[in-house]
Amino acid sequence: MPDKLKSVAEIISITAEARKKGLKVVFTNGCFDLLHRGHVHILRQAKAAGDLLIVALNSDRSVSRIKGPRRPVMPETDRVELIAAMEMVDYVVVFDEPDPYKLIDAIRPNVLAKGGDWKIEEVVGADIVERDGGQIAVIPYLKGFSTSEIIERIRN
């Protein structure tokens, strides 16, 4: 596993130290099942919103619960490796729950970034970040670049 992969406890410590230094912590999450241009766009924009980008990746079990038994297409180890290889990603943490609410509560990021297919009122953890004075960054969606759309094109 790459050095960027950290446990929840390590991420909590890293982000607390970063905030003490005055760094802006950005958090985003997702399945990142088939890495594509839309993901790269979101990660670049998320990194531009702060100093330290934490990417929370749904575990295989979590992806299956959310997306169905035929997902993920790529196993967790591969997805971690690909996301960690991205230069704009500082750290990766894997979570097993269906959503990252508890993780966001523990990390307390300054910025919560999500793709434009989410409305602000639907973003999990937005209440925590806004209560702490942080911001929600909804990054414009690149039409045609979603894992589900890519899988559908392959099937057809």
DSSP file (Angstrom, degrees, kcal/mol; ACC not computed):
  #  RESIDUE AA STRUCTURE BP1 BP2  ACC     N-H-->O    O-->H-N    N-H-->O    O-->H-N    TCO  KAPPA ALPHA  PHI   PSI    X-CA   Y-CA   Z-CA
    1    1 A M              0   0    0      0, 0.0    76,-0.0     0, 0.0    80,-0.0   0.000 360.0 360.0 360.0 146.3    0.0    0.0    0.0
    2    2 A P    >   -     0   0    0      0, 0.0     3,-1.4     0, 0.0    83,-0.0  -0.250 360.0-112.5 -70.2 159.8    1.2    3.5   -0.7
    3    3 A D  T 3  S+     0   0    0      1,-0.3     0, 0.0    81,-0.0     0, 0.0   0.706 113.1  67.9 -63.7 -20.0    2.4    5.9    2.0
    4    4 A K  T 3  S+     0   0    0     87,-0.1    88,-2.3     2,-0.0     2,-0.4   0.724  76.9  96.0 -74.5 -20.7   -0.6    8.1    1.4
    5    5 A L  B <   +a   92   0A   0     -3,-1.4     2,-0.3    86,-0.2    88,-0.2  -0.592  56.8 174.3 -74.3 123.6   -3.0    5.4    2.8
    6    6 A K        -     0   0    0     86,-2.9    88,-0.5    -2,-0.4     2,-0.1  -0.900  31.0-112.8-129.5 156.4   -3.7    6.2    6.4
    7    7 A S     >  -     0   0    0     -2,-0.3     4,-2.5    86,-0.1     5,-0.2  -0.349  38.9-104.4 -76.4 167.0   -5.9    4.8    9.2
    8    8 A V  H  > S+     0   0    0      1,-0.2     4,-2.5     2,-0.2     5,-0.2   0.924 123.4  51.9 -58.9 -44.6   -8.7    6.9   10.5
    9    9 A A  H  > S+     0   0    0      1,-0.2     4,-1.9     2,-0.2    -1,-0.2   0.906 110.2  48.5 -60.5 -42.3   -6.7    7.6   13.7
   10   10 A E  H  > S+     0   0    0      2,-0.2     4,-2.8     1,-0.2    -1,-0.2   0.911 111.1  50.2 -64.2 -42.2   -3.7    8.7   11.6
   11   11 A I  H  X S+     0   0    0     -4,-2.5     4,-2.8     2,-0.2     5,-0.3   0.898 108.2  52.9 -64.1 -40.6   -5.9   11.0    9.5
   12   12 A I  H  X S+     0   0    0     -4,-2.5     4,-2.0     1,-0.2    -1,-0.2   0.931 113.2  44.1 -59.6 -45.2   -7.5   12.5   12.6
   13   13 A S  H  X S+     0   0    0     -4,-1.9     4,-2.2     2,-0.2    -2,-0.2   0.919 113.8  49.8 -65.5 -45.3   -4.0   13.3   13.9
   14   14 A I  H  X S+     0   0    0     -4,-2.8     4,-2.2     1,-0.2    -2,-0.2   0.917 113.3  45.4 -61.2 -45.4   -2.7   14.6   10.6
   15   15 A T  H  X S+     0   0    0     -4,-2.8     4,-2.3     2,-0.2    -1,-0.2   0.869 110.7  52.8 -71.3 -35.2   -5.6   16.9   10.0
   16   16 A A  H  X S+     0   0    0     -4,-2.0     4,-1.8    -5,-0.3    -1,-0.2   0.924 111.9  46.6 -63.3 -43.1   -5.5   18.3   13.6
   17   17 A E  H  X S+     0   0    0     -4,-2.2     4,-1.4     2,-0.2    -2,-0.2   0.890 110.4  53.0 -65.7 -39.9   -1.9   19.1   13.2
   18   18 A A  H  <>S+     0   0    0     -4,-2.2     5,-2.6     1,-0.2     3,-0.3   0.917 108.4  49.6 -61.9 -44.0   -2.5   20.7    9.8
   19   19 A R  H ><5S+     0   0    0     -4,-2.3     3,-1.6     1,-0.2    -1,-0.2   0.878 106.1  56.5 -64.2 -37.2   -5.2   23.0   11.3
   20   20 A K  H 3<5S+     0   0    0     -4,-1.8    -1,-0.2     1,-0.3    -2,-0.2   0.848 106.1  51.6 -60.6 -33.0   -2.8   24.0   14.1
   21   21 A K  T 3<5S-     0   0    0     -4,-1.4    -1,-0.3    -3,-0.3    -2,-0.2   0.429 123.5-107.9 -83.3   0.4   -0.4   25.1   11.4
   22   22 A G  T < 5 +     0   0    0     -3,-1.6     2,-0.2     1,-0.3    -3,-0.2   0.640  69.3 148.0  83.0  14.4   -3.1   27.2    9.7
   23   23 A L      < -     0   0    0     -5,-2.6     2,-0.6    -6,-0.2    -1,-0.3  -0.574  49.7-122.3 -83.0 147.4   -3.5   24.9    6.8
   24   24 A K        -     0   0    0     -2,-0.2    27,-2.6    86,-0.1    28,-2.0  -0.811  24.1-148.4 -92.3 118.9   -6.9   24.5    5.1
   25   25 A V  E     -b   52   0A   0     -2,-0.6    86,-2.2    26,-0.2    85,-1.6  -0.772  10.9-164.5 -92.6 125.9   -8.0   20.8    5.2
   26   26 A V  E     -bc  53 111A   0     26,-3.3    28,-3.0    -2,-0.5     2,-0.4  -0.908   3.7-166.6-111.0 137.5  -10.2   19.7    2.2
   27   27 A F  E     +bc  54 112A   0     84,-2.5    86,-2.9    -2,-0.4     2,-0.3  -0.977  13.6 162.3-125.1 135.2  -12.2   16.4    2.4
   28   28 A T  E     -b   55   0A   0     26,-2.1    28,-2.9    -2,-0.4     2,-0.3  -0.957  12.2-169.3-141.2 164.5  -13.9   14.5   -0.4
   29   29 A N  E     +b   56   0A   0     84,-0.5     2,-0.3    -2,-0.3    28,-0.2  -0.960  16.6 129.3-149.1 164.1  -15.1   11.0   -0.7
   30   30 A G  E     -b   57   0A   0     26,-1.9    28,-1.9    -2,-0.3    33,-0.1  -0.954  59.3 -92.0 168.1 178.7  -16.4    8.5   -3.1
   31   31 A C        -     0   0    0     -2,-0.3    -1,-0.1    26,-0.2    32,-0.1   0.840  38.8-166.3 -82.0 -37.0  -16.2    5.0   -4.6
   32   32 A F        +     0   0    0      2,-0.1     3,-0.3    -3,-0.1    51,-0.1   0.919  23.2 163.3  47.9  50.3  -13.8    5.9   -7.4
   33   33 A D        +     0   0    0      1,-0.3     2,-0.5    40,-0.0    41,-0.2   0.937  68.2  18.1 -70.4 -50.3  -14.7    2.6   -9.0
   34   34 A L  S    S-     0   0    0     39,-0.1    -1,-0.3    38,-0.0     5,-0.2  -0.945  90.2-132.0-120.8 107.9  -13.4    3.3  -12.5
   35   35 A L        +     0   0    0     -2,-0.5     2,-0.3    -3,-0.3    -2,-0.0  -0.381  42.1 158.6 -63.6 129.3  -11.0    6.2  -12.4
   36   36 A H    >>  -     0   0    0     -2,-0.1     4,-1.9   109,-0.1     3,-0.7  -0.848  56.2 -81.5-145.5 177.5  -12.0    8.7  -15.1
   37   37 A R  H 3> S+     0   0    0      1,-0.3     4,-2.5    -2,-0.3     5,-0.2   0.823 122.4  58.7 -56.4 -36.7  -11.7   12.3  -16.3
   38   38 A G  H 3> S+     0   0    0      1,-0.2     4,-2.2     2,-0.2    -1,-0.3   0.895 106.3  48.6 -61.2 -40.4  -14.6   13.4  -14.1
   39   39 A H  H <> S+     0   0    0     -3,-0.7     4,-2.8     2,-0.2     5,-0.2   0.924 110.2  50.8 -64.6 -44.6  -12.7   12.1  -11.0
   40   40 A V  H  X S+     0   0    0     -4,-1.9     4,-2.5     1,-0.2     5,-0.2   0.919 110.3  50.7 -59.8 -43.8   -9.5   13.9  -12.0
   41   41 A H  H  X S+     0   0    0     -4,-2.5     4,-2.3     2,-0.2     5,-0.2   0.932 111.9  46.4 -58.6 -48.9  -11.5   17.1  -12.5
   42   42 A I  H  X S+     0   0    0     -4,-2.2     4,-2.6     1,-0.2    -2,-0.2   0.918 113.1  49.0 -62.4 -44.4  -13.1   16.9   -9.0
   43   43 A L  H  X S+     0   0    0     -4,-2.8     4,-2.4     2,-0.2    -1,-0.2   0.896 111.3  49.5 -65.5 -40.0   -9.9   16.0   -7.3
   44   44 A R  H  X S+     0   0    0     -4,-2.5     4,-1.9    -5,-0.2    -1,-0.2   0.941 114.2  44.9 -62.0 -46.9   -8.0   18.9   -8.9
   45   45 A Q  H  X S+     0   0    0     -4,-2.3     4,-0.7    -5,-0.2    -2,-0.2   0.878 112.0  52.5 -66.5 -37.8  -10.8   21.4   -8.0
   46   46 A A  H >< S+     0   0    0     -4,-2.6     3,-1.2    -5,-0.2    -1,-0.2   0.934 109.2  49.0 -63.0 -46.1  -11.0   20.0   -4.5
   47   47 A K  H >< S+     0   0    0     -4,-2.4     3,-1.6     1,-0.3    -1,-0.2   0.868 105.0  59.0 -61.5 -36.8   -7.2   20.4   -4.0
   48   48 A A  H 3< S+     0   0    0     -4,-1.9    -1,-0.3     1,-0.3    -2,-0.2   0.688  95.5  65.9 -66.3 -17.4   -7.4   24.0   -5.3
   49   49 A A  T << S-     0   0    0     -3,-1.2    -1,-0.3    -4,-0.7     2,-0.3   0.496 117.6 -13.9 -83.2  -3.8   -9.9   24.8   -2.4
   50   50 A G  S <  S-     0   0    0     -3,-1.6   -25,-0.2    -4,-0.2     3,-0.1  -0.867  72.2 -87.6-168.7-159.1   -7.3   24.3    0.3
   51   51 A D  S    S+     0   0    0    -27,-2.6     2,-0.5     1,-0.3   -26,-0.2   0.754 101.8  39.0-105.2 -33.2   -3.9   23.0    1.3
   52   52 A L  E     -b   25   0A   0    -28,-2.0   -26,-3.3     2,-0.0     2,-0.6  -0.980  66.9-156.6-129.5 119.2   -4.3   19.4    2.3
   53   53 A L  E     -b   26   0A   0     -2,-0.5    38,-1.9    35,-0.3    37,-1.7  -0.870   7.0-171.0-103.9 118.4   -6.6   17.0    0.3
   54   54 A I  E     -bd  27  91A   0    -28,-3.0   -26,-2.1    -2,-0.6     2,-0.6  -0.924   5.7-161.9-103.8 125.2   -8.0   14.0    2.1
   55   55 A V  E     -bd  28  92A   0     36,-2.7    38,-2.2    -2,-0.5     2,-0.6  -0.945   3.2-157.3-111.1 119.0   -9.8   11.4    0.0
   56   56 A A  E     -bd  29  93A   0    -28,-2.9   -26,-1.9    -2,-0.6     2,-0.5  -0.849  11.9-158.1 -95.7 125.3  -12.1    9.0    1.8
   57   57 A L  E     -bd  30  94A   0     36,-2.8    38,-2.4    -2,-0.6   -26,-0.2  -0.885  17.4-121.0-110.0 129.3  -12.7    5.9   -0.3
   58   58 A N  E     - d   0  95A   0    -28,-1.9    38,-0.2    -2,-0.5    36,-0.0  -0.469  33.0-120.6 -64.6 134.8  -15.6    3.5    0.2
   59   59 A S     >  -     0   0    0     36,-2.6     4,-2.6    38,-0.2     5,-0.2  -0.198  29.4-100.5 -65.9 167.4  -14.5    0.0    1.1
   60   60 A D  H  > S+     0   0    0      1,-0.2     4,-2.4     2,-0.2     5,-0.2   0.918 125.8  50.0 -56.4 -45.0  -15.5   -2.9   -1.2
   61   61 A R  H  > S+     0   0    0      1,-0.2     4,-1.9     2,-0.2    -1,-0.2   0.903 110.8  49.5 -62.2 -41.6  -18.3   -3.8    1.2
   62   62 A S  H  > S+     0   0    0      2,-0.2     4,-1.9    33,-0.2    -2,-0.2   0.916 110.0  50.5 -63.6 -44.7  -19.5   -0.2    1.3
   63   63 A V  H  X>S+     0   0    0     -4,-2.6     4,-3.6     1,-0.2     5,-0.5   0.926 109.7  51.1 -60.3 -45.2  -19.6    0.1   -2.5
   64   64 A S  H  X5S+     0   0    0     -4,-2.4     4,-1.7     1,-0.2    -1,-0.2   0.890 109.5  50.4 -60.1 -40.2  -21.6   -3.2   -2.8
   65   65 A R  H  <5S+     0   0    0     -4,-1.9    -1,-0.2    -5,-0.2    -2,-0.2   0.873 120.3  35.7 -64.8 -36.5  -24.1   -1.9   -0.3
   66   66 A I  H  <5S+     0   0    0     -4,-1.9    -2,-0.2    -5,-0.1    -3,-0.2   0.913 130.7  26.7 -83.2 -46.1  -24.5    1.4   -2.1
   67   67 A K  H  <5S-     0   0    0     -4,-3.6     3,-0.2     1,-0.3    -3,-0.2   0.579 111.6-102.9-100.8 -13.4  -24.2    0.3   -5.8
   68   68 A G    ><< -     0   0    0     -4,-1.7     3,-1.7    -5,-0.5    -1,-0.3  -0.395  45.6 -58.9 110.6 169.7  -25.3   -3.3   -5.8
   69   69 A P  T 3  S+     0   0    0      0, 0.0    -1,-0.1     0, 0.0    -5,-0.1   0.638 124.5  62.0 -67.7 -15.8  -23.7   -6.7   -5.9
   70   70 A R  T 3  S+     0   0    0     -3,-0.2    -2,-0.1    -6,-0.1    -6,-0.1   0.407  92.8 118.0 -89.9   3.8  -22.0   -6.2   -9.2
   71   71 A R    <   +     0   0    0     -3,-1.7     2,-0.1    -7,-0.1    -3,-0.1  -0.916  37.5  48.5-124.3 151.6  -19.9   -3.4   -7.9
   72   72 A P        -     0   0    0      0, 0.0     4,-0.1     0, 0.0    -8,-0.0   0.487  55.5-170.2 -78.1 158.4  -17.2   -2.4   -7.3
   73   73 A V  S    S+     0   0    0     -2,-0.1   -39,-0.1     1,-0.1    -2,-0.1   0.890  79.8  45.9 -75.6 -44.3  -15.7   -3.3  -10.6
   74   74 A M  S    S-     0   0    0    -41,-0.2    -1,-0.1     1,-0.0     5,-0.0  -0.846  95.9-115.5-101.4 134.6  -12.2   -2.5   -9.3
   75   75 A P    >>  -     0   0    0      0, 0.0     4,-2.3     0, 0.0     3,-0.7  -0.270  29.0-106.0 -68.3 157.6  -11.2   -4.0   -5.9
   76   76 A E  H 3> S+     0   0    0      1,-0.3     4,-2.8     2,-0.2     5,-0.2   0.847 117.9  56.5 -49.5 -44.3  -10.4   -1.6   -3.0
   77   77 A T  H 3> S+     0   0    0      1,-0.2     4,-2.0     2,-0.2    -1,-0.3   0.897 110.2  44.9 -61.6 -39.8   -6.6   -2.2   -3.2
   78   78 A D  H <> S+     0   0    0     -3,-0.7     4,-2.5     2,-0.2    -2,-0.2   0.912 112.9  50.7 -68.8 -42.9   -6.6   -1.1   -6.8
   79   79 A R  H  X S+     0   0    0     -4,-2.3     4,-2.3     1,-0.2     5,-0.2   0.902 111.0  48.9 -63.7 -40.8   -8.8    1.9   -6.1
   80   80 A V  H  X S+     0   0    0     -4,-2.8     4,-2.8    -5,-0.2     5,-0.2   0.939 111.3  50.3 -61.4 -47.0   -6.6    3.0   -3.2
   81   81 A E  H  X S+     0   0    0     -4,-2.0     4,-1.3    -5,-0.2    -2,-0.2   0.905 112.5  46.3 -59.8 -43.8   -3.5    2.7   -5.4
   82   82 A L  H  < S+     0   0    0     -4,-2.5     4,-0.5     2,-0.2    -1,-0.2   0.926 115.2  44.5 -67.2 -45.9   -4.9    4.7   -8.2
   83   83 A I  H >< S+     0   0    0     -4,-2.3     3,-1.3     1,-0.2     6,-0.2   0.917 112.6  52.2 -66.4 -42.2   -6.2    7.5   -6.0
   84   84 A A  H 3< S+     0   0    0     -4,-2.8    -1,-0.2     1,-0.3    -2,-0.2   0.784 101.6  62.3 -64.6 -26.3   -3.0    7.7   -4.0
   85   85 A A  T 3< S+     0   0    0     -4,-1.3     2,-0.3    -5,-0.2    -1,-0.3   0.651  79.5 103.1 -73.8 -14.4   -1.0    8.0   -7.2
   86   86 A M  S X  S-     0   0    0     -3,-1.3     3,-1.4    -4,-0.5    -3,-0.0  -0.551  71.6-140.6 -74.0 129.2   -2.7   11.3   -8.1
   87   87 A E  T 3  S+     0   0    0     -2,-0.3    -1,-0.1     1,-0.3    -4,-0.0   0.784  98.7  56.3 -63.3 -28.1   -0.4   14.2   -7.3
   88   88 A M  T 3  S+     0   0    0    -36,-0.0     2,-0.5     2,-0.0    -1,-0.3   0.637  88.7  90.0 -80.2 -12.1   -3.2   16.4   -5.9
   89   89 A V    <   -     0   0    0     -3,-1.4   -35,-0.1    -6,-0.2     3,-0.1  -0.741  49.3-179.5 -88.8 124.0   -4.2   13.8   -3.3
   90   90 A D        +     0   0    0    -37,-1.7     2,-0.3    -2,-0.5   -36,-0.2   0.882  67.1   2.9 -87.6 -43.9   -2.3   14.1    0.0
   91   91 A Y  E     - d   0  54A   0    -38,-1.9   -36,-2.7     2,-0.0     2,-0.4  -0.991  56.9-152.5-146.0 151.7   -3.9   11.2    1.9
   92   92 A V  E     -ad   5  55A   0    -88,-2.3   -86,-2.9    -2,-0.3     2,-0.4  -0.972  12.0-177.7-123.0 138.6   -6.4    8.4    1.4
   93   93 A V  E     - d   0  56A   0    -38,-2.2   -36,-2.8    -2,-0.4     2,-0.4  -0.999  17.5-140.6-134.7 138.4   -8.5    6.8    4.1
   94   94 A V  E     - d   0  57A   0    -88,-0.5     2,-0.3    -2,-0.4   -36,-0.2  -0.809  17.2-168.5-100.8 137.2  -10.9    3.8    3.6
   95   95 A F  E     - d   0  58A   0    -38,-2.4   -36,-2.6    -2,-0.4   -33,-0.2  -0.955  17.6-157.5-127.7 150.1  -14.2    3.7    5.3
   96   96 A D        +     0   0    0     -2,-0.3    -1,-0.1   -38,-0.2   -38,-0.1   0.557  63.0  95.4-102.1 -12.7  -16.7    0.9    5.6
   97   97 A E  S    S-     0   0    0      2,-0.1   -38,-0.2     1,-0.1    -2,-0.1  -0.298  85.7-111.4 -76.5 164.7  -19.9    2.7    6.3
   98   98 A P  S    S+     0   0    0      0, 0.0    -1,-0.1     0, 0.0   -40,-0.1   0.819 102.5  19.6 -66.0 -29.2  -22.4    3.6    3.6
   99   99 A D  S    S-     0   0    0    -69,-0.0     3,-0.4   -41,-0.0     4,-0.2  -0.929  77.8-120.8-137.6 164.0  -21.6    7.3    4.0
  100  100 A P     >  +     0   0    0      0, 0.0     4,-2.9     0, 0.0     5,-0.3   0.123  69.4 120.7 -93.0  22.4  -18.7    9.2    5.6
  101  101 A Y  H  > S+     0   0    0      1,-0.2     4,-2.4     2,-0.2     5,-0.2   0.914  78.0  44.1 -54.7 -49.9  -20.7   11.2    8.2
  102  102 A K  H  > S+     0   0    0     -3,-0.4     4,-1.8     1,-0.2    -1,-0.2   0.886 114.4  50.9 -63.0 -38.2  -18.8    9.8   11.2
  103  103 A L  H  > S+     0   0    0      2,-0.2     4,-2.5     1,-0.2     5,-0.2   0.914 110.0  48.7 -66.1 -43.6  -15.4   10.3    9.5
  104  104 A I  H  X S+     0   0    0     -4,-2.9     4,-3.0     1,-0.2    -2,-0.2   0.907 110.3  52.5 -61.8 -41.8  -16.3   13.9    8.6
  105  105 A D  H  < S+     0   0    0     -4,-2.4    -1,-0.2    -5,-0.3    -2,-0.2   0.870 113.2  44.3 -62.2 -36.8  -17.3   14.5   12.2
  106  106 A A  H  < S+     0   0    0     -4,-1.8    -2,-0.2    -5,-0.2    -1,-0.2   0.868 119.8  39.7 -75.9 -37.1  -13.9   13.1   13.4
  107  107 A I  H  < S-     0   0    0     -4,-2.5    -2,-0.2    -5,-0.1    -3,-0.2   0.868  84.2-158.2 -82.3 -38.5  -11.8   14.9   10.9
  108  108 A R     <  -     0   0    0     -4,-3.0   -83,-0.1    -5,-0.2    -3,-0.1   0.968  17.4-159.2  57.7  59.2  -13.6   18.3   10.9
  109  109 A P        -     0   0    0      0, 0.0   -83,-0.2     0, 0.0    25,-0.1  -0.251  21.8-136.5 -67.5 157.0  -12.4   19.5    7.5
  110  110 A N  S    S+     0   0    0    -85,-1.6    25,-2.4     1,-0.2     2,-0.4   0.797  93.6  31.1 -78.2 -31.2  -12.4   23.2    6.6
  111  111 A V  E     -ce  26 135A   0    -86,-2.2   -84,-2.5    23,-0.2     2,-0.6  -0.995  64.9-161.1-132.7 133.6  -13.8   22.4    3.1
  112  112 A L  E     -ce  27 136A   0     23,-2.4    25,-2.5    -2,-0.4     2,-0.4  -0.963  18.9-164.5-113.0 113.7  -16.1   19.5    2.1
  113  113 A A  E     + e   0 137A   0    -86,-2.9   -84,-0.5    -2,-0.6     2,-0.3  -0.835  13.9 166.2-106.4 134.7  -15.9   19.0   -1.7
  114  114 A K  E     - e   0 138A   0     23,-2.4    25,-3.1    -2,-0.4   -84,-0.1  -0.967  38.8 -94.6-140.6 157.2  -18.4   17.0   -3.7
  115  115 A G  E >   - e   0 139A   0     -2,-0.3     3,-1.8    23,-0.2    26,-0.1  -0.289  41.3-105.0 -69.6 158.0  -19.1   16.6   -7.4
  116  116 A G  T 3  S+     0   0    0     23,-2.1    25,-0.1     1,-0.3    -1,-0.1   0.478 110.8  79.7 -66.9  -3.6  -21.9   18.7   -9.0
  117  117 A D  T 3  S+     0   0    0     22,-0.2     2,-0.4    23,-0.1    -1,-0.3   0.476  86.6  76.5 -79.7   0.2  -24.2   15.8   -9.2
  118  118 A W  S <  S-     0   0    0     -3,-1.8     2,-0.3    21,-0.2    -4,-0.1  -0.902  76.7-139.6-109.1 137.7  -24.9   16.6   -5.5
  119  119 A K    >>  -     0   0    0     -2,-0.4     3,-2.2     1,-0.1     4,-0.8  -0.712  28.4-115.4 -87.9 148.9  -27.0   19.4   -4.2
  120  120 A I  G >4 S+     0   0    0     -2,-0.3     3,-1.1     1,-0.3     6,-0.1   0.881 116.7  55.1 -52.8 -42.2  -25.6   21.2   -1.2
  121  121 A E  G 34 S+     0   0    0      1,-0.2    -1,-0.3     5,-0.1     6,-0.1   0.644 108.3  50.3 -69.2 -12.1  -28.5   20.1    1.0
  122  122 A E  G <4 S+     0   0    0     -3,-2.2     2,-0.5     2,-0.1    -1,-0.2   0.554  79.8 114.3 -97.5 -11.2  -27.8   16.5    0.0
  123  123 A V  S X< S-     0   0    0     -3,-1.1     3,-1.9    -4,-0.8     4,-0.3  -0.479  70.5-126.0 -70.1 116.8  -24.0   16.5    0.9
  124  124 A V  T 3  S+     0   0    0     -2,-0.5    -1,-0.1     1,-0.3    -2,-0.1  -0.429  93.3  16.7 -63.1 126.8  -23.4   14.2    3.8
  125  125 A G  T 3> S+     0   0    0     -2,-0.2     4,-2.1     3,-0.0     3,-0.4   0.376  84.0 122.5  92.0  -3.4  -21.6   16.0    6.6
  126  126 A A  H <> S+     0   0    0     -3,-1.9     4,-2.8     1,-0.2     5,-0.3   0.873  72.3  57.2 -58.5 -36.8  -22.4   19.5    5.3
  127  127 A D  H  > S+     0   0    0     -4,-0.3     4,-1.9     1,-0.2    -1,-0.2   0.890 107.4  47.5 -62.2 -39.3  -24.1   20.3    8.6
  128  128 A I  H  > S+     0   0    0     -3,-0.4     4,-1.5     2,-0.2    -2,-0.2   0.946 114.8  44.6 -66.0 -49.5  -20.9   19.5   10.5
  129  129 A V  H  <>S+     0   0    0     -4,-2.1     5,-3.0     1,-0.2    -2,-0.2   0.916 115.4  46.6 -65.1 -45.1  -18.6   21.5    8.3
  130  130 A E  H ><5S+     0   0    0     -4,-2.8     3,-1.6     1,-0.2    -1,-0.2   0.884 108.4  56.0 -66.0 -38.0  -20.9   24.6    8.1
  131  131 A R  H 3<5S+     0   0    0     -4,-1.9    -1,-0.2    -5,-0.3    -2,-0.2   0.841 107.3  50.6 -61.4 -33.4  -21.4   24.5   11.9
  132  132 A D  T 3<5S-     0   0    0     -4,-1.5    -1,-0.3    -3,-0.1    -2,-0.2   0.382 126.4-102.3 -85.3   4.3  -17.6   24.7   12.3
  133  133 A G  T < 5S+     0   0    0     -3,-1.6    -3,-0.2     1,-0.2    -2,-0.1   0.576  80.4 131.4  87.1   9.6  -17.5   27.7    9.9
  134  134 A G      < -     0   0    0     -5,-3.0     2,-0.3    -6,-0.2   -23,-0.2  -0.134  49.8-117.3 -84.8-174.6  -16.3   25.7    7.0
  135  135 A Q  E     -e  111   0A   0    -25,-2.4   -23,-2.4    -3,-0.1     2,-0.5  -0.903   5.0-132.5-129.4 156.2  -17.5   25.7    3.4
  136  136 A I  E     -e  112   0A   0     -2,-0.3     2,-0.7   -25,-0.2   -23,-0.2  -0.929  19.2-160.4-105.2 125.7  -19.1   23.2    1.0
  137  137 A A  E     -e  113   0A   0    -25,-2.5   -23,-2.4    -2,-0.5     2,-0.7  -0.916   2.2-166.3-109.8 108.4  -17.5   23.2   -2.5
  138  138 A V  E     -e  114   0A   0     -2,-0.7   -23,-0.2   -25,-0.2   -22,-0.1  -0.858  15.2-150.0 -94.8 115.1  -19.8   21.7   -5.1
  139  139 A I  E     -e  115   0A   0    -25,-3.1   -23,-2.1    -2,-0.7   -21,-0.2  -0.721  25.8-100.9 -92.0 127.4  -17.6   21.1   -8.1
  140  140 A P        -     0   0    0      0, 0.0     2,-0.3     0, 0.0    -1,-0.1  -0.142  38.7-119.0 -51.5 137.1  -19.3   21.4  -11.5
  141  141 A Y        -     0   0    0    -26,-0.1     2,-0.8   -25,-0.1  -103,-0.0  -0.568  13.1-134.6 -79.0 135.4  -20.1   18.0  -13.0
  142  142 A L    >   -     0   0    0     -2,-0.3     3,-1.9     3,-0.2  -104,-0.1  -0.838  30.8-125.1 -90.6 109.0  -18.5   17.0  -16.3
  143  143 A K  T 3  S+     0   0    0     -2,-0.8     3,-0.0     1,-0.3    -1,-0.0  -0.243  90.6  21.2 -58.7 135.9  -21.4   15.5  -18.3
  144  144 A G  T 3  S+     0   0    0      1,-0.1     2,-0.5  -106,-0.0    -1,-0.3   0.399  97.6 102.2  89.3  -2.5  -20.7   12.0  -19.6
  145  145 A F    <   +     0   0    0     -3,-1.9     2,-0.3  -108,-0.1    -3,-0.2  -0.645  44.7 114.0-118.1  75.2  -18.0   11.3  -17.1
  146  146 A S     >  -     0   0    0     -2,-0.5     4,-2.4     1,-0.1     5,-0.2  -0.976  68.9-122.6-134.2 152.4  -19.5    9.1  -14.4
  147  147 A T  H  > S+     0   0    0     -2,-0.3     4,-2.8     1,-0.2     5,-0.2   0.915 113.6  52.3 -59.3 -43.5  -18.6    5.5  -13.6
  148  148 A S  H  > S+     0   0    0      1,-0.2     4,-2.1     2,-0.2    -1,-0.2   0.899 110.4  47.9 -61.5 -40.9  -22.3    4.4  -14.1
  149  149 A E  H  > S+     0   0    0      2,-0.2     4,-2.3     1,-0.2    -1,-0.2   0.894 112.0  49.6 -67.0 -39.3  -22.4    6.1  -17.5
  150  150 A I  H  X S+     0   0    0     -4,-2.4     4,-2.2     2,-0.2    -2,-0.2   0.925 111.1  48.9 -65.2 -44.0  -19.1    4.4  -18.6
  151  151 A I  H  X S+     0   0    0     -4,-2.8     4,-2.4     1,-0.2    -2,-0.2   0.904 111.0  51.2 -61.4 -41.2  -20.3    1.0  -17.4
  152  152 A E  H  X S+     0   0    0     -4,-2.1     4,-1.9    -5,-0.2    -1,-0.2   0.902 109.0  50.0 -63.7 -42.0  -23.5    1.5  -19.4
  153  153 A R  H  < S+     0   0    0     -4,-2.3    -1,-0.2     1,-0.2    -2,-0.2   0.903 111.1  49.9 -64.0 -39.4  -21.6    2.5  -22.5
  154  154 A I  H  < S+     0   0    0     -4,-2.2    -2,-0.2     1,-0.2    -1,-0.2   0.921 110.5  49.7 -63.7 -43.9  -19.4   -0.7  -22.2
  155  155 A R  H  <        0   0    0     -4,-2.4    -1,-0.2     1,-0.3    -2,-0.2   0.846 360.0 360.0 -64.5 -34.1  -22.5   -2.9  -21.7
  156  156 A N     <        0   0    0     -4,-1.9    -1,-0.3    -5,-0.2    -2,-0.2   0.468 360.0 360.0 -83.1 360.0  -24.2   -1.4  -24.8
